[in-house]
């Protein structure tokens, strides 16, 4: 899978990072627990095409980050005016 394309793709549900599984030919969102298939080199980024990951797969999160957050972006706090 092209590294540039992979860097641009995000989960269509949460906008979080996807982890590429070369052996399974899937892009995995550990936050939503979905694995999007790659068929003939084309990622199928439709939630209805995704496979629901089992509990063991979900536990292997990538650094435990929340969806859509980057390491340098400050976290919003509730109650601030």
C-alpha positions in Angstrom: 0.0 0.0 0.0 1.3 3.4 -0.9 2.7 5.2 2.2 1.4 8.6 1.0 -2.1 7.3 0.5 -2.0 5.6 3.9 -0.9 8.9 5.5 -4.0 10.7 4.1 -6.6 8.1 5.0 -8.6 8.3 8.3 -11.5 6.4 9.7 -14.7 7.6 8.1 -16.6 7.4 11.4 -14.2 9.0 13.9 -11.5 10.6 11.7 -8.9 8.7 13.7 -5.7 7.1 12.5 -5.8 3.8 10.8 -3.3 1.0 11.2 -2.3 -1.0 8.1 -2.3 -4.7 8.5 -0.3 -6.0 5.5 -1.0 -9.7 6.2 -4.8 -9.3 6.5 -4.9 -6.5 3.8 -6.9 -4.3 6.1 -6.9 -0.8 7.5 -7.9 -1.0 11.2 -9.5 1.6 13.4 -8.9 0.4 17.0 -11.1 3.2 18.4 -14.2 2.1 16.5 -13.2 -1.6 16.4 -13.6 -1.8 12.6 -11.2 -3.2 9.9 -11.7 -1.9 6.4 -10.7 -4.3 3.7 -8.2 -3.6 0.9 -9.3 -5.3 -2.4 -7.0 -5.2 -5.4 -5.0 -2.4 -3.8 -8.0 -0.2 -3.2 -9.1 0.5 0.4 -12.9 0.1 0.8 -13.6 2.9 3.3 -17.4 2.2 3.8 -18.5 1.3 7.3 -20.9 -1.3 5.8 -17.9 -3.0 4.2 -15.8 -3.1 7.4 -15.4 -6.1 9.6 -16.0 -5.8 13.3 -12.8 -6.6 15.1 -12.9 -9.1 18.0 -11.9 -8.1 21.6 -8.3 -9.3 21.3 -7.8 -7.2 18.2 -9.3 -4.1 19.8 -6.9 -4.4 22.8 -3.9 -3.8 20.5 -4.4 0.0 20.2 -1.9 2.3 18.7 -0.5 4.3 21.6 -4.0 4.7 23.1 -4.7 8.0 21.4 -8.2 9.4 21.0 -9.6 9.7 17.5 -8.7 12.9 15.6 -6.1 14.0 18.2 -2.6 14.6 17.3 0.2 14.6 20.0 0.7 18.4 19.7 -2.9 19.4 19.8 -4.2 20.5 23.3 -7.1 18.6 24.7 -10.3 20.6 25.2 -11.5 21.0 28.8 -15.1 21.3 29.7 -16.2 24.1 31.9 -13.8 26.7 30.5 -15.4 30.0 29.5 
